[in-house]
Amino acid sequence: MGPERDGQRERLPSGATAAGRRPRAPRLDQPRPPRRRILPEWDPEAFGRLSERIARFLGTGRFIVWMTVVIIVWVVWNVSAPRELRFDEYPFIFLTLVLSLQASYAAPLILLAQNRQDDRDRVNLEQDRKQGERSIADTEYLTREVAALRIGLGEVATRDWIRSELQDLVKELDERRGNGHREHGAIPALRAERPPRRDADDR
């Protein structure tokens, strides 16, 4: 009995260590830890805005004037200064290297600024297209409404139509009397009350 218990005691720690060595599955209720990156991180929008500022400055006359002044001072200093103080002898290899470095950085910055401007133009064109479609839809709706109103107004009784109907009724009443005598009744009274310039006003 003693050796069996000792064997069981020895098995339990080994099983526990085996269970502890198993890789744990990632829990779904917890966010993943951030991964370590070798390259530095930066904000693309901030870098894009900086590139646009640099590109705008490179495209101004101020930059051309300052670059011209720097080149003239550079050349004059390295030609007329004492030999001990000259840092770039003729044919000015260091100046050529600096200008090449400036051009190599300016070209991608200008391209990045142009790409951002193209993206903004594309978004603006899309918004203009949607606005145009909405304007066309609104115009078509208003056109249909105006046509419906015109059709509805065509069925409404106008003053001219009512006046002609009343005149027809008056003539019919006069013909029915047949005695040739027109009595001063309600209809002649209505005629007398009307202003003499009703036709001009109705026009």
N, C-alpha and C positions, 0 to 999 in steps of 0.2 A: 504493500500500500504506500509505503514511504517513497519508493522510487517513482511510482506513477504520479503522485502529487508533485514531486519535484519536476517531472517531465511536463506536467500541465503548467506549473509555474514558469518554466522556461519558455513554453510555447506562447503564453499570453503576452509577454513583452515583445517577442518577435512579431506577433500579429499586430500589436499596437504600433510598432515602428513601421511595419509594412503599410498599415493604413495611413500613418502620418506622412509617408513618402509619396502617396498618390497625389497627382496634380489636381488642384481644386479648380472646378469649372468657374468661369467668371459669372458673378451674380448680375442678374438683369435689372435689379432695383437700385444699382449703384452705377454712377458714371465711370467710364474708363479713365484710368490715370493718364495724364498728358504724356505724349511720347517725347523723348529727348531728340532734338534735332541738332545736327552739326552746323548747318548754315544759320545765320542770324535771320530773325523774322522782322518784317517791316510792314507798314500799312500801305497797300497799293494806292489808295486814294491820296494819302499825304505825299507819296513819292511822285504821283502823277501831277498833283498841283505844283510841286516844286519844279518838275520838269517844264511845266507850262510857263512858270515865271521865268525860268532861265531862257526858254525859247523866245519868250516875248522880249527879254532884255537883249538877246543876241540879234534880234531883228530890228533894233532901234538904231538911230544915228548916234546916240550917246556911246553905245558899245564900240562902234566903228571909230569914233573920235578918240576914245580912251585907248583902244588897241593901237591906233596909229601913233599916239603920243608915247606909249610904252615902247614901241618898236624903234621910234626915232631916238628916244633917250638911251635905249639899249645900244643901238649902233654907235651913237655919238660917244657914249662913255667908253665903249670898248675900242674906239679908234683914237680918241684924243686923250684919254686918261693915261697916267703913268703905267708902265708895263707891269709893275707889281700889283696894281689895283685892278687890272683887267681880268675878268672872269670868263670871257668868251672871245677868243681871238678870231680874226678873219679866217675862214668864211662863215663864222657865226653858227657853228654846228649846234650849240646848246639852244640858241634861239629857234633854229629849225625844228629841233626836238620838242620844244615847248609849244610851238604853233601846231605841230602835228598831233601832240597830245590833246591840245584844246580842240582841234577839229575832230579827232576821234571820239571825244566825249560829246561834242555839240551835235554831231549827226544823229546818234540814237536818241538824244533828248528831244531834238526837233521832230523826229519820227514818232516818238511816244506822244508828244503834244498834238501832232496831226491826227494820230489814231484816236485820241480822246475827243478831239474836235469832230472827227468823222462820226464817232459814236453819238455825240450830242446832236449832230445834224440829222442822223438817222432817226433818233428818237423824236426830234422836232418834226421831221417829215411825216412820221407815223401819226403823231398827234394832229398835224394839219390835215392828213388824209381822213382821220376819224372825224374831225370837226367838219370837214367838207361833206362827208357822208351824212352826218347829222343835219347839216344845213339843207342838203338836198331832200332828205326825208321830211324835214319841217316844211319846206317849200311845197312839196307834193301834197302834204296834208292840208296846208292852207289853200292850195289850189282846189282840192276836192271840196273843202268846206265852202269856198266862194261859189263853186259851181252848184253845190246843193242849195245854197241860199238863193242864187239866181233862179233855179228851178222852182224853189218854194215861193219866191216873189212873183213868179209868172202866174201862179194860181191864186194870188191875193186880189181881191176886188179893189180897183183904183177909183179915184174920184170921177174920172172921165166916164168910166163904165157905169158907175152908179148914176151919174147925171143923165147919161143916155137912156138908161133904163127908166128913170123917173120921167123923162120927156116922152118916152114911148107910152108910159102909163097915162100921162096927162092927155096925150093925143087920143088914146083909146077911150078914155072917159068922155072927152069932148065928142068923139064920134058916136058914142052910145047915147048921149043926150039927144042928138039929132034935131033939136028944136032951133038950133042956131043962136040961142041966147046963152050967154055965159054968165052964170051967177057968180057973185063975189063970195066964194066959199073959202074953205081952209087952204086949198091949193093956190088960188090967186093971191091970198094973203101971204102965203109963204113966198110967192114970187115977188111981191112988193117989198117984203122985208130984206130980200137979198140985195147986196150992194150992186150998183151998176157996173163996177169994174171987176166983177168976179172972174171973168174970162182972162183979163190981164193978170190978175193975181194968181190964178191957177197956173198960168204959163210960167 
